Amino acid sequence: MGRHSKNKGDRAFISKDEFSSYNSAGSLSTRLGTDSQLPFGYCALSLHPVVDGVISPSGRLYSKEFILEYLLTRTKEIKQQQKDYDNQI
């Protein structure tokens, strides 16, 4: 998900991609404490405990409600962008 690409590191925890991108300088336990990682069983979109869980192929855990909400808003954005593009032509 690229929507946080410009705000990398602004959360209290780190994502799976940020975790894997750290190099081997220093020990992992020194650099990454338990408070910097998303707690087990929490949705990656809402940052709350998962109610009706869905796991992505990459291993991230999401609430079904927030996945559907995200897909709905993203679909509306794409349709609006398509309409704006068609009006330009």
C-alpha distance (Angstrom), angle and dihedral (degrees) to the residues before:
residue distance angle dihedral
M1 . . .
G2 3.74 . .
R3 3.79 100.3 .
H4 3.82 93.1 97.4
S5 3.77 96.5 43.1
K6 3.81 94.1 112.7
N7 3.81 93.6 43.2
K8 3.78 97.4 53.8
G9 3.78 112.3 159.7
D10 3.80 97.5 14.0
R11 3.82 94.3 115.9
A12 3.78 128.7 81.2
F13 3.81 90.0 -115.9
I14 3.80 134.6 39.1
S15 3.77 128.8 -118.4
K16 3.78 125.7 -120.4
D17 3.81 90.7 -102.7
E18 3.80 92.6 50.9
F19 3.79 89.8 47.3
S20 3.80 92.5 53.4
S21 3.81 93.6 44.5
Y22 3.82 95.6 64.3
N23 3.77 115.0 105.5
S24 3.77 125.2 -130.9
A25 3.84 97.0 -95.7
G26 3.79 107.0 131.1
S27 3.75 126.6 -9.6
L28 3.77 119.7 -51.3
S29 3.80 93.8 -128.5
T30 3.81 90.8 54.8
R31 3.79 94.5 50.9
L32 3.80 99.0 38.3
G33 3.77 119.6 41.6
T34 3.78 125.9 -176.1
D35 3.80 91.1 -99.7
S36 3.83 91.7 62.3
Q37 3.82 95.5 59.2
L38 3.79 129.1 75.8
P39 3.82 108.1 -101.8
F40 3.79 117.3 -109.7
G41 3.79 113.6 -89.8
Y42 3.82 96.0 23.4
C43 3.80 124.6 129.0
A44 3.81 114.8 -111.5
L45 3.83 91.2 -142.4
S46 3.79 104.2 41.4
L47 3.83 98.1 26.8
H48 3.81 88.9 -137.9
P49 3.81 129.8 110.9
V50 3.80 112.3 -73.4
V51 3.80 116.0 -103.4
D52 3.81 103.1 179.3
G53 3.80 102.3 13.4
V54 3.79 130.2 -148.9
I55 3.80 122.9 -178.5
S56 3.79 120.5 -148.5
P57 3.83 122.0 -140.3
S58 3.82 88.1 -105.5
G59 3.82 90.7 58.1
R60 3.80 100.8 -104.9
L61 3.79 118.5 141.0
Y62 3.82 120.3 -133.9
S63 3.79 137.4 175.0
K64 3.79 110.9 -116.5
E65 3.82 90.8 -133.1
F66 3.81 93.0 57.5
I67 3.81 93.5 44.1
L68 3.82 90.3 54.8
E69 3.81 91.5 45.0
Y70 3.81 91.0 50.7
L71 3.81 92.5 47.8
L72 3.80 91.4 49.1
T73 3.81 94.6 50.3
R74 3.80 92.0 43.4
T75 3.83 91.1 50.7
K76 3.82 90.2 51.3
E77 3.81 90.8 49.4
I78 3.81 92.0 50.1
K79 3.81 92.3 48.8
Q80 3.80 90.4 49.9
Q81 3.79 91.3 48.8
Q82 3.81 90.3 49.0
K83 3.82 90.8 50.0
D84 3.83 90.9 49.3
Y85 3.82 90.4 48.8
D86 3.80 92.5 49.1
N87 3.84 90.0 50.4
Q88 3.79 89.9 54.9
I89 3.79 93.0 56.4
